[in-house]
């Protein structure tokens, strides 16, 4: 997907922001390895307004503590498993970020507990590692092409959002194909598609306005959808029940 993203941007590639630029081989390596194009402008990193005093190590500790707490609860509930998956992704990716990041790198995630809308969750709170391919391969083509055929711009934008979430559905279904049953893969795909629907509907109703009702509805929707998805994913009930010895074994 990274290669397709670079190909889609070949005619208008972001500019390297530092001077002097590195040698060509080093620049090629930076382009290949920076998922978020942190050394280039423009990029697609969006930082929440309240992230100025953000401590990534502290937030990692808080979310790891929440994960450990959930592990101490009964593991037979899909809602608990859904939250554990969410926190596990946060912990693993943030741990890698703290090791591999530049000193000036913006945070990869925002604090999950501060999310107050579906739009804010997917654009500012959740990681933005795939924001660039979502825009270059899905959102921008749909958003820019459809108005040429008479589709209103507002409708084209909404369909572009659907296309971006559809791309993520396909990507995650493909990535999880070796480890999930077909029922789990279908729900993973529907999880992303329905999040696209919910995000568009939320924007139509609320726009960018903040309100506690909007936050409650967003959390209710996301928790219910994640719980429904986890029910078919055959997630092990707690770390102690993961078959660690068979994870890397030959089949």
ZITAMO-V855159 format. One record per backbone hydrogen bond with DSSP energy under -1.0 kcal/mol. NH is the residue of the N-H (numbers start at 1). CO is the residue of the C=O. Records with the same first field share a line. If there is no record, write none. Layout:
NH=CO, CO
This chain:
5=1
6=2
7=3
8=4
9=5
10=7
12=9
15=41
17=39
27=23
28=24
29=25
30=26
31=27
32=28
33=29
34=30
35=33
40=37
41=15
51=48
54=51
59=55
60=56
61=57
62=58
63=59
64=60
65=61
66=62
67=63
68=64
69=65
70=66
71=67
73=70
81=77
82=78
83=79
84=80
85=81
86=82
87=83
88=84
89=85
90=86
91=87
92=88
93=89
94=90
95=91
96=92
97=93
98=94
99=95
100=96
101=97
105=102
110=125
114=111
115=112
121=117
122=118
123=119
124=120
125=120
126=121
131=128
134=130
135=131
136=132
137=133
139=134
140=135
142=138
143=139
144=140
145=141
146=142
148=145
149=146
150=147
151=146
156=152
157=153
158=154
159=155
160=156
161=157
162=158
163=159
164=160
165=161
166=162
167=163
168=164
169=165
170=166
171=167
172=168
173=169
174=170
175=171
176=172
179=176
180=176
185=181
186=182
187=183
188=184
189=185
190=186
191=187
192=188
193=189
194=190
195=191
196=192
197=193
198=194
199=195
200=196
201=197
202=198
203=199
204=200
205=201
206=202
207=203
209=206
215=211
216=212
217=213
218=214
219=215
220=216
221=217
222=218
223=219
224=220
225=221
226=222
227=223
228=224
229=225
230=226
231=227
232=229
238=236
241=238
242=239
244=242
246=243
